[in-house]
Structure formats: structure tokens, C-alpha cells
Amino acid sequence: MPAAKTSAGRLALALVAALFGAALLAQPAAPPASAAAASAAVVNGSAPISLRIVGGIDGLNQFTRHEEPFWTRDLPRLSGGRLKANIVPFDRAGIRGQDTLRLMQLGVVPFGTALLSQSALDPLITAPDLAGLNPDFASLKRNTSAFRPLLEKTLRERYGIELLAVYVYPAQILFCKHPMASLADLAGRQVRTSSPTQSDWIEALGGKAVATPFAELAEGLRSGGIDCALTGGMSGYTIGLQQLTQHLYTMPVNWGMSIFGAHGASWQALPAEQRTLLKQEIMRLEQTIWAEAERDTADGVRCLTGAQDCGGPPGRMTARAPSAGDDQRRRAILAGSVIVRWVQRCGGTCADAWNQTIGPLAGVEAKPQ
């Protein structure tokens, strides 16, 4: 890499680090009762270890109901006061979803949540959440379990990141302004996407993919820049998409999978006892988040179409479930377009990895380019 680019990259990382640190230290811990007490705590090994955490998307249930309470409330209690944490969602810490894993690799982010489908680090790790792969929650669980050992190995050996959890958002479904009876109706429409694999899916159907951050999604619909949007049902309800669109197509395109991991040196710096505790409790957090995602997938559609117990005004959207014909088309697009483009980005070794893990379960072979 040219020296100028290297220097620019280091400067950018320094700026991100400064912003990240400022965000996480916005609410400092209360000081000890006295300097003597603080010195004694350090000598006796009882001073709490403070962790800096980057969480998921701001305002969504994964963060507000689970990640933030776990780190700020539950962890100090579970550790007997030996661990405490500050957490900010990545989109409020000035970090792009595409950059989180790279910043974890470099140690700028010591502990972080990263959306796999947005990762610019390595297309291989996006395999379990390719568009069209998981039409239901059972498929998602099965394919994730099959790929998880390779995901863990890849993150640790290539990038020095310790995988601690795999999280998932509710099913990513389609919100549209105009009627949608089948996948064929997406032809010619401008559709909000949030990842390369979603864009591959939309373009294979003749639509125009418009990459849009979640925070700008509602404005895109409001301004007319997009006709439809791919996002979670409950997420869409939370930000009021039922007021901007009228039609819901409930086929899960993908699930917004993310990982929670740690920079290797930051992880190893923790006492063994605390690493054991964190692994145990983060696994419980993972299970809670998966259960919430499954509930929110169903509840999101209910709330968008008229349920009364949603914590807000019931929506009046018209929902359409996928037909058997559209499910066949889903499989055809997965095999003939999504996986083909993924392998082009990823390389022949990714095709081999697919065929040894997810491929046999999905009944779809990846062919090296």
C-alpha cells in the first residue's frame, strides 16, 4: 500500500478511535470513596474491570431490551461487581456497519457487535445469511449451526477476533407503497437494501437496489427515492413504516445476522475466571435474542396489519404470504444468482467451504468461478 494511503488510513482510524472513546466515556463511573480506597482495591485485585462495548442498531429491541441491560445492569450483578461496561450502538458511535469487524481486528473496538451481511472484511463469513437461503426460522438455525465452527475458526485465525455470540434480527421482509402479489411485482421498483446479498436478490428480480442505512429508510420512502424497503417487520413498525407503505410481503429474504466478538488481545487480557463467566452469560444472551427475533418476526406482521396490543397504534397494512411458485423462484435465485455473485466476491475456497457446510443442507451447490 502506498505510504500516503497508509497514513490516511491510520489517521482515519485515529479519528474513529477518538470518537468511539468519547462516546463510550460519556457517562463516567462514580469515583471511589477515597484515593486510599482506590489504591487498596487495585492492590487487592478487587477494582472492577471496565469493558467498552459496541452494540447493535440503536432503538431496536435487540439493543434496548437485551444488549444494553445485559452490559450495564446484569453483568455487574453476575460478576459480583468485578466487571462493568459502557455500551453504545455502532450507529451512534460514528462507526459504519461495514467497518466494525475491521476495527475489532485492529483493536480500535475491543468488544463489538457487527452485522455479517455488511462486512467488508471477508465475504466468507456472510454465508449463513445469504438472501433467499433461510425461508424460516428452522432453516436459519440449522444452517447457522452447520457454519458456526468455520465462522469461529475464520475469525480467530485470519483476523484475531474471538467469536462470543451469533445474534439475529427478525426476518427481513418487504414493505411496499404499491400492491405486491408476488416476487415478479418487484421488477422496475426501487427497493431499499442494506447489504450486497440483498442487492443481489433484488437485482435478480429486475428491481433496482438502493443501499440505504436504517436511519435514512423512512425518509427514503417519504421522499419517493424508494418504492419498497427490506427490513424487519417489528423494526419497520417501530419507526412507523406502516404510515408510509400499505403492502407487506412476508417472505423472509434474510435475517440480519450479526456476531458479537472481541479483539483477541483484549479478550486474553481478561482474567480466566472472567472470560469463563462472560462466555457463559453471553451464550444465554444469545439464546434470549434468538427467541426475541422469532417472536418479533410473527408479532411484527401482526402489529403492521392491525393487532391491538403492540404498544402503539395498530397498522392497517395488507400482508401477502409467498406462494409455492415464489418459493421455487426463491430457490432458483439463490442458486443461480445470489450464490454465484457471492462466490465471485469470495473466491473458490468459499465455494468449497459452502459445499462442506451449508450446501448439503440447503440442497444448493456452489461452483467455483
TIKOLNU-329395 format. One record per residue (C-alpha): residue in three letters; x negated, y, z; residue number from 1. Coordinates in steps of 0.05 Angstrom, whole numbers, plus 5000, padded with zeros to 4 digits. Last residue first. Layout:
+------+------+------+------+-----+
: type :   c1 :   c2 :   c3 : seq :
+------+------+------+------+-----+
:  Ala :    X :    Y :    Z : NUM :
...
+------+------+------+------+-----+
//
This chain:
+------+------+------+------+-----+
: type :   c1 :   c2 :   c3 : seq :
+------+------+------+------+-----+
:  Gln : 5315 : 4613 : 4784 : 369 :
:  Pro : 5321 : 4557 : 4834 : 368 :
:  Lys : 5390 : 4524 : 4835 : 367 :
:  Ala : 5434 : 4529 : 4897 : 366 :
:  Glu : 5483 : 4471 : 4906 : 365 :
:  Val : 5553 : 4480 : 4933 : 364 :
:  Gly : 5591 : 4427 : 4972 : 363 :
:  Ala : 5595 : 4473 : 5032 : 362 :
:  Leu : 5568 : 4421 : 5080 : 361 :
:  Pro : 5515 : 4397 : 5031 : 360 :
:  Gly : 5493 : 4469 : 5016 : 359 :
:  Ile : 5488 : 4494 : 5087 : 358 :
:  Thr : 5422 : 4462 : 5109 : 357 :
:  Gln : 5376 : 4426 : 5060 : 356 :
:  Asn : 5405 : 4455 : 4996 : 355 :
:  Trp : 5403 : 4525 : 5025 : 354 :
:  Ala : 5330 : 4518 : 5046 : 353 :
:  Asp : 5311 : 4494 : 4977 : 352 :
:  Ala : 5347 : 4552 : 4944 : 351 :
:  Cys : 5312 : 4598 : 4992 : 350 :
:  Thr : 5244 : 4570 : 4972 : 349 :
:  Gly : 5262 : 4587 : 4900 : 348 :
:  Gly : 5268 : 4661 : 4912 : 347 :
:  Cys : 5308 : 4710 : 4955 : 346 :
:  Arg : 5335 : 4765 : 4910 : 345 :
:  Gln : 5348 : 4718 : 4852 : 344 :
:  Val : 5371 : 4665 : 4901 : 343 :
:  Trp : 5423 : 4713 : 4928 : 342 :
:  Arg : 5445 : 4731 : 4858 : 341 :
:  Val : 5458 : 4658 : 4841 : 340 :
:  Ile : 5491 : 4645 : 4908 : 339 :
:  Val : 5541 : 4701 : 4897 : 338 :
:  Ser : 5554 : 4689 : 4823 : 337 :
:  Gly : 5570 : 4619 : 4800 : 336 :
:  Ala : 5574 : 4581 : 4866 : 335 :
:  Leu : 5608 : 4633 : 4909 : 334 :
:  Ile : 5650 : 4659 : 4850 : 333 :
:  Ala : 5675 : 4588 : 4835 : 332 :
:  Arg : 5690 : 4574 : 4909 : 331 :
:  Arg : 5731 : 4638 : 4915 : 330 :
:  Arg : 5766 : 4623 : 4849 : 329 :
:  Gln : 5790 : 4557 : 4879 : 328 :
:  Asp : 5815 : 4594 : 4940 : 327 :
:  Asp : 5850 : 4643 : 4893 : 326 :
:  Gly : 5886 : 4586 : 4860 : 325 :
:  Ala : 5908 : 4557 : 4926 : 324 :
:  Ser : 5938 : 4625 : 4942 : 323 :
:  Pro : 5908 : 4676 : 4989 : 322 :
:  Ala : 5953 : 4708 : 5042 : 321 :
:  Arg : 5986 : 4775 : 5027 : 320 :
:  Ala : 6000 : 4826 : 5081 : 319 :
:  Thr : 6045 : 4887 : 5073 : 318 :
:  Met : 6025 : 4943 : 5120 : 317 :
:  Arg : 6072 : 4974 : 5170 : 316 :
:  Gly : 6025 : 4985 : 5229 : 315 :
:  Pro : 6046 : 4984 : 5301 : 314 :
:  Pro : 6029 : 5047 : 5341 : 313 :
:  Gly : 5974 : 5035 : 5392 : 312 :
:  Gly : 5952 : 4987 : 5446 : 311 :
:  Cys : 5969 : 4929 : 5402 : 310 :
:  Asp : 6031 : 4901 : 5436 : 309 :
:  Gln : 6085 : 4919 : 5384 : 308 :
:  Ala : 6063 : 4877 : 5325 : 307 :
:  Gly : 6079 : 4910 : 5258 : 306 :
:  Thr : 6035 : 4891 : 5199 : 305 :
:  Leu : 5968 : 4921 : 5220 : 304 :
:  Cys : 5975 : 4897 : 5291 : 303 :
:  Arg : 5990 : 4825 : 5270 : 302 :
:  Val : 5933 : 4825 : 5219 : 301 :
:  Gly : 5884 : 4849 : 5271 : 300 :
:  Asp : 5911 : 4799 : 5322 : 299 :
:  Ala : 5892 : 4740 : 5278 : 298 :
:  Thr : 5820 : 4761 : 5265 : 297 :
:  Asp : 5816 : 4792 : 5334 : 296 :
:  Arg : 5827 : 4725 : 5368 : 295 :
:  Glu : 5771 : 4692 : 5328 : 294 :
:  Ala : 5725 : 4751 : 5340 : 293 :
:  Glu : 5739 : 4751 : 5415 : 292 :
:  Ala : 5722 : 4677 : 5420 : 291 :
:  Trp : 5657 : 4689 : 5382 : 290 :
:  Ile : 5640 : 4748 : 5429 : 289 :
:  Thr : 5652 : 4705 : 5491 : 288 :
:  Gln : 5608 : 4649 : 5465 : 287 :
:  Glu : 5552 : 4698 : 5450 : 286 :
:  Leu : 5558 : 4729 : 5520 : 285 :
:  Arg : 5550 : 4659 : 5550 : 284 :
:  Met : 5488 : 4649 : 5508 : 283 :
:  Ile : 5463 : 4717 : 5533 : 282 :
:  Glu : 5472 : 4692 : 5604 : 281 :
:  Gln : 5428 : 4630 : 5596 : 280 :
:  Lys : 5375 : 4662 : 5554 : 279 :
:  Leu : 5371 : 4722 : 5601 : 278 :
:  Leu : 5364 : 4679 : 5663 : 277 :
:  Thr : 5308 : 4638 : 5632 : 276 :
:  Arg : 5272 : 4700 : 5609 : 275 :
:  Gln : 5279 : 4729 : 5679 : 274 :
:  Glu : 5247 : 4669 : 5712 : 273 :
:  Ala : 5191 : 4669 : 5661 : 272 :
:  Pro : 5173 : 4741 : 5678 : 271 :
:  Leu : 5182 : 4788 : 5619 : 270 :
:  Ala : 5122 : 4806 : 5577 : 269 :
:  Gln : 5137 : 4747 : 5531 : 268 :
:  Trp : 5201 : 4781 : 5506 : 267 :
:  Ser : 5167 : 4848 : 5494 : 266 :
:  Ala : 5111 : 4812 : 5456 : 265 :
:  Gly : 5160 : 4775 : 5412 : 264 :
:  His : 5205 : 4834 : 5395 : 263 :
:  Ala : 5273 : 4810 : 5419 : 262 :
:  Gly : 5336 : 4785 : 5385 : 261 :
:  Phe : 5411 : 4793 : 5379 : 260 :
:  Ile : 5436 : 4769 : 5312 : 259 :
:  Ser : 5493 : 4793 : 5269 : 258 :
:  Met : 5548 : 4762 : 5227 : 257 :
:  Gly : 5596 : 4810 : 5191 : 256 :
:  Trp : 5647 : 4756 : 5177 : 255 :
:  Asn : 5653 : 4743 : 5102 : 254 :
:  Val : 5706 : 4748 : 5047 : 253 :
:  Pro : 5761 : 4725 : 5095 : 252 :
:  Met : 5825 : 4722 : 5052 : 251 :
:  Thr : 5876 : 4767 : 5086 : 250 :
:  Tyr : 5896 : 4815 : 5030 : 249 :
:  Leu : 5927 : 4876 : 5063 : 248 :
:  His : 5968 : 4929 : 5028 : 247 :
:  Gln : 5991 : 4998 : 5051 : 246 :
:  Thr : 5927 : 5039 : 5059 : 245 :
:  Leu : 5911 : 5105 : 5094 : 244 :
:  Gln : 5955 : 5100 : 5156 : 243 :
:  Gln : 5940 : 5027 : 5166 : 242 :
:  Leu : 5866 : 5047 : 5162 : 241 :
:  Gly : 5873 : 5079 : 5230 : 240 :
:  Ile : 5804 : 5072 : 5260 : 239 :
:  Thr : 5824 : 5016 : 5309 : 238 :
:  Tyr : 5868 : 4982 : 5257 : 237 :
:  Gly : 5810 : 4976 : 5209 : 236 :
:  Ser : 5766 : 4946 : 5264 : 235 :
:  Met : 5823 : 4898 : 5281 : 234 :
:  Gly : 5826 : 4874 : 5209 : 233 :
:  Gly : 5751 : 4873 : 5197 : 232 :
:  Thr : 5725 : 4909 : 5136 : 231 :
:  Leu : 5727 : 4908 : 5060 : 230 :
:  Ala : 5759 : 4971 : 5033 : 229 :
:  Cys : 5804 : 4987 : 4974 : 228 :
:  Asp : 5815 : 5046 : 4928 : 227 :
:  Ile : 5751 : 5085 : 4942 : 226 :
:  Gly : 5730 : 5157 : 4930 : 225 :
:  Gly : 5801 : 5180 : 4938 : 224 :
:  Ser : 5785 : 5230 : 4993 : 223 :
:  Arg : 5824 : 5193 : 5047 : 222 :
:  Leu : 5797 : 5125 : 5028 : 221 :
:  Gly : 5725 : 5150 : 5031 : 220 :
:  Glu : 5741 : 5189 : 5095 : 219 :
:  Ala : 5764 : 5125 : 5129 : 218 :
:  Leu : 5700 : 5088 : 5110 : 217 :
:  Glu : 5649 : 5140 : 5130 : 216 :
:  Ala : 5633 : 5112 : 5199 : 215 :
:  Phe : 5632 : 5041 : 5171 : 214 :
:  Pro : 5576 : 5059 : 5123 : 213 :
:  Thr : 5596 : 5057 : 5049 : 212 :
:  Ala : 5568 : 5017 : 4990 : 211 :
:  Val : 5618 : 5026 : 4933 : 210 :
:  Ala : 5627 : 4962 : 4894 : 209 :
:  Lys : 5664 : 4969 : 4828 : 208 :
:  Gly : 5712 : 4913 : 4814 : 207 :
:  Gly : 5708 : 4861 : 4759 : 206 :
:  Leu : 5716 : 4801 : 4805 : 205 :
:  Ala : 5642 : 4784 : 4802 : 204 :
:  Glu : 5629 : 4857 : 4820 : 203 :
:  Ile : 5669 : 4850 : 4885 : 202 :
:  Trp : 5631 : 4787 : 4906 : 201 :
:  Asp : 5562 : 4814 : 4890 : 200 :
:  Ser : 5579 : 4877 : 4929 : 199 :
:  Gln : 5599 : 4836 : 4989 : 198 :
:  Thr : 5532 : 4799 : 4984 : 197 :
:  Pro : 5493 : 4864 : 4979 : 196 :
:  Ser : 5525 : 4891 : 5043 : 195 :
:  Ser : 5576 : 4941 : 5069 : 194 :
:  Thr : 5627 : 4944 : 5013 : 193 :
:  Arg : 5681 : 4995 : 4997 : 192 :
:  Val : 5720 : 4977 : 4935 : 191 :
:  Gln : 5731 : 5018 : 4872 : 190 :
:  Arg : 5783 : 4982 : 4831 : 189 :
:  Gly : 5774 : 4960 : 4759 : 188 :
:  Ala : 5789 : 4887 : 4772 : 187 :
:  Leu : 5812 : 4879 : 4844 : 186 :
:  Asp : 5880 : 4854 : 4821 : 185 :
:  Ala : 5850 : 4787 : 4799 : 184 :
:  Leu : 5838 : 4770 : 4872 : 183 :
:  Ser : 5913 : 4761 : 4880 : 182 :
:  Ala : 5977 : 4797 : 4898 : 181 :
:  Met : 5948 : 4865 : 4913 : 180 :
:  Pro : 5993 : 4926 : 4915 : 179 :
:  His : 5959 : 4994 : 4916 : 178 :
:  Lys : 5923 : 5030 : 4973 : 177 :
:  Cys : 5882 : 4969 : 4991 : 176 :
:  Phe : 5853 : 4938 : 5055 : 175 :
:  Leu : 5814 : 4874 : 5041 : 174 :
:  Ile : 5787 : 4827 : 5094 : 173 :
:  Gln : 5723 : 4819 : 5134 : 172 :
:  Ala : 5739 : 4765 : 5186 : 171 :
:  Pro : 5726 : 4787 : 5258 : 170 :
:  Tyr : 5654 : 4804 : 5279 : 169 :
:  Val : 5602 : 4751 : 5294 : 168 :
:  Tyr : 5544 : 4745 : 5342 : 167 :
:  Val : 5483 : 4699 : 5340 : 166 :
:  Ala : 5441 : 4701 : 5403 : 165 :
:  Leu : 5370 : 4701 : 5431 : 164 :
:  Leu : 5327 : 4697 : 5369 : 163 :
:  Glu : 5256 : 4716 : 5387 : 162 :
:  Ile : 5225 : 4760 : 5333 : 161 :
:  Gly : 5152 : 4752 : 5313 : 160 :
:  Tyr : 5168 : 4764 : 5240 : 159 :
:  Arg : 5149 : 4703 : 5200 : 158 :
:  Glu : 5143 : 4650 : 5255 : 157 :
:  Arg : 5197 : 4674 : 5303 : 156 :
:  Leu : 5250 : 4699 : 5254 : 155 :
:  Thr : 5240 : 4640 : 5208 : 154 :
:  Lys : 5243 : 4588 : 5263 : 153 :
:  Glu : 5307 : 4617 : 5293 : 152 :
:  Leu : 5341 : 4621 : 5226 : 151 :
:  Leu : 5318 : 4551 : 5208 : 150 :
:  Pro : 5348 : 4523 : 5273 : 149 :
:  Arg : 5412 : 4564 : 5262 : 148 :
:  Phe : 5429 : 4541 : 5192 : 147 :
:  Ala : 5471 : 4480 : 5208 : 146 :
:  Ser : 5504 : 4513 : 5268 : 145 :
:  Thr : 5522 : 4574 : 5225 : 144 :
:  Asn : 5552 : 4530 : 5171 : 143 :
:  Arg : 5597 : 4492 : 5220 : 142 :
:  Lys : 5619 : 4553 : 5260 : 141 :
:  Leu : 5636 : 4593 : 5198 : 140 :
:  Ser : 5673 : 4535 : 5166 : 139 :
:  Ala : 5716 : 4527 : 5229 : 138 :
:  Phe : 5730 : 4602 : 5230 : 137 :
:  Asp : 5760 : 4602 : 5160 : 136 :
:  Pro : 5743 : 4619 : 5088 : 135 :
:  Asn : 5668 : 4615 : 5102 : 134 :
:  Leu : 5624 : 4618 : 5039 : 133 :
:  Gly : 5660 : 4671 : 4998 : 132 :
:  Ala : 5611 : 4726 : 5013 : 131 :
:  Leu : 5546 : 4700 : 5043 : 130 :
:  Asp : 5546 : 4697 : 5119 : 129 :
:  Pro : 5504 : 4635 : 5135 : 128 :
:  Ala : 5451 : 4654 : 5082 : 127 :
:  Thr : 5432 : 4724 : 5107 : 126 :
:  Ile : 5368 : 4698 : 5138 : 125 :
:  Leu : 5339 : 4681 : 5071 : 124 :
:  Pro : 5347 : 4753 : 5044 : 123 :
:  Asp : 5287 : 4775 : 5087 : 122 :
:  Leu : 5274 : 4843 : 5119 : 121 :
:  Ala : 5325 : 4886 : 5083 : 120 :
:  Ser : 5379 : 4861 : 5130 : 119 :
:  Gln : 5449 : 4886 : 5115 : 118 :
:  Ser : 5482 : 4817 : 5115 : 117 :
:  Leu : 5447 : 4798 : 5179 : 116 :
:  Leu : 5473 : 4856 : 5220 : 115 :
:  Ala : 5422 : 4870 : 5275 : 114 :
:  Thr : 5429 : 4873 : 5350 : 113 :
:  Gly : 5365 : 4895 : 5386 : 112 :
:  Phe : 5313 : 4885 : 5440 : 111 :
:  Pro : 5244 : 4917 : 5436 : 110 :
:  Val : 5262 : 4966 : 5381 : 109 :
:  Val : 5198 : 5001 : 5360 : 108 :
:  Gly : 5164 : 4933 : 5369 : 107 :
:  Leu : 5144 : 4927 : 5296 : 106 :
:  Gln : 5186 : 4865 : 5285 : 105 :
:  Met : 5244 : 4899 : 5321 : 104 :
:  Leu : 5238 : 4959 : 5276 : 103 :
:  Arg : 5240 : 4913 : 5215 : 102 :
:  Leu : 5301 : 4878 : 5243 : 101 :
:  Thr : 5338 : 4944 : 5254 : 100 :
:  Asp : 5323 : 4975 : 5186 :  99 :
:  Gln : 5382 : 4956 : 5142 :  98 :
:  Gly : 5431 : 4974 : 5197 :  97 :
:  Arg : 5404 : 5044 : 5195 :  96 :
:  Ile : 5379 : 5072 : 5262 :  95 :
:  Gly : 5397 : 5141 : 5289 :  94 :
:  Ala : 5414 : 5113 : 5358 :  93 :
:  Arg : 5489 : 5122 : 5348 :  92 :
:  Asp : 5493 : 5072 : 5290 :  91 :
:  Phe : 5450 : 5024 : 5330 :  90 :
:  Pro : 5498 : 5023 : 5389 :  89 :
:  Val : 5463 : 5047 : 5452 :  88 :
:  Ile : 5441 : 5006 : 5513 :  87 :
:  Asn : 5404 : 5021 : 5577 :  86 :
:  Ala : 5386 : 4960 : 5619 :  85 :
:  Lys : 5375 : 4934 : 5689 :  84 :
:  Leu : 5339 : 4872 : 5714 :  83 :
:  Arg : 5317 : 4854 : 5784 :  82 :
:  Gly : 5382 : 4877 : 5817 :  81 :
:  Gly : 5404 : 4808 : 5837 :  80 :
:  Ser : 5396 : 4785 : 5765 :  79 :
:  Leu : 5470 : 4770 : 5755 :  78 :
:  Arg : 5491 : 4836 : 5786 :  77 :
:  Pro : 5442 : 4878 : 5746 :  76 :
:  Leu : 5462 : 4839 : 5683 :  75 :
:  Asp : 5537 : 4847 : 5692 :  74 :
:  Arg : 5545 : 4923 : 5693 :  73 :
:  Thr : 5500 : 4958 : 5642 :  72 :
:  Trp : 5479 : 4900 : 5598 :  71 :
:  Phe : 5542 : 4859 : 5599 :  70 :
:  Pro : 5589 : 4918 : 5600 :  69 :
:  Glu : 5557 : 4948 : 5537 :  68 :
:  Glu : 5555 : 4883 : 5497 :  67 :
:  His : 5624 : 4857 : 5514 :  66 :
:  Arg : 5685 : 4902 : 5512 :  65 :
:  Thr : 5656 : 4965 : 5481 :  64 :
:  Phe : 5604 : 4933 : 5435 :  63 :
:  Gln : 5640 : 4872 : 5407 :  62 :
:  Asn : 5706 : 4910 : 5411 :  61 :
:  Leu : 5685 : 4964 : 5362 :  60 :
:  Gly : 5671 : 5036 : 5382 :  59 :
:  Asp : 5597 : 5038 : 5363 :  58 :
:  Ile : 5571 : 4982 : 5319 :  57 :
:  Gly : 5524 : 4932 : 5352 :  56 :
:  Gly : 5474 : 4943 : 5408 :  55 :
:  Val : 5403 : 4969 : 5413 :  54 :
:  Ile : 5375 : 4952 : 5482 :  53 :
:  Arg : 5321 : 4983 : 5525 :  52 :
:  Leu : 5305 : 4940 : 5586 :  51 :
:  Ser : 5287 : 4965 : 5656 :  50 :
:  Ile : 5253 : 4917 : 5703 :  49 :
:  Pro : 5275 : 4929 : 5774 :  48 :
:  Ala : 5221 : 4940 : 5827 :  47 :
:  Ser : 5218 : 4878 : 5871 :  46 :
:  Gly : 5147 : 4856 : 5857 :  45 :
:  Asn : 5125 : 4870 : 5928 :  44 :
:  Val : 5073 : 4921 : 5906 :  43 :
:  Val : 5123 : 4955 : 5859 :  42 :
:  Ala : 5176 : 4959 : 5913 :  41 :
:  Ala : 5126 : 4986 : 5964 :  40 :
:  Ser : 5106 : 5042 : 5917 :  39 :
:  Ala : 5179 : 5061 : 5905 :  38 :
:  Ala : 5194 : 5061 : 5980 :  37 :
:  Ala : 5134 : 5105 : 5993 :  36 :
:  Ala : 5156 : 5154 : 5938 :  35 :
:  Ser : 5224 : 5159 : 5972 :  34 :
:  Ala : 5297 : 5139 : 5964 :  33 :
:  Pro : 5284 : 5112 : 5894 :  32 :
:  Pro : 5307 : 5155 : 5834 :  31 :
:  Ala : 5374 : 5142 : 5801 :  30 :
:  Ala : 5367 : 5113 : 5731 :  29 :
:  Pro : 5362 : 5160 : 5673 :  28 :
:  Gln : 5423 : 5172 : 5628 :  27 :
:  Ala : 5397 : 5199 : 5561 :  26 :
:  Leu : 5338 : 5151 : 5564 :  25 :
:  Leu : 5365 : 5106 : 5508 :  24 :
:  Ala : 5379 : 5163 : 5461 :  23 :
:  Ala : 5312 : 5197 : 5473 :  22 :
:  Gly : 5275 : 5131 : 5461 :  21 :
:  Phe : 5311 : 5119 : 5396 :  20 :
:  Leu : 5298 : 5189 : 5371 :  19 :
:  Ala : 5224 : 5186 : 5387 :  18 :
:  Ala : 5218 : 5116 : 5358 :  17 :
:  Val : 5254 : 5138 : 5295 :  16 :
:  Leu : 5206 : 5196 : 5287 :  15 :
:  Ala : 5146 : 5152 : 5299 :  14 :
:  Leu : 5172 : 5101 : 5249 :  13 :
:  Ala : 5179 : 5156 : 5197 :  12 :
:  Leu : 5109 : 5180 : 5211 :  11 :
:  Arg : 5082 : 5109 : 5204 :  10 :
:  Gly : 5117 : 5101 : 5138 :   9 :
:  Ala : 5091 : 5167 : 5113 :   8 :
:  Ser : 5020 : 5148 : 5132 :   7 :
:  Thr : 5027 : 5081 : 5096 :   6 :
:  Lys : 5056 : 5116 : 5035 :   5 :
:  Ala : 4998 : 5165 : 5032 :   4 :
:  Ala : 4947 : 5109 : 5043 :   3 :
:  Pro : 4973 : 5070 : 4983 :   2 :
:  Met : 5000 : 5000 : 5000 :   1 :
+------+------+------+------+-----+
//
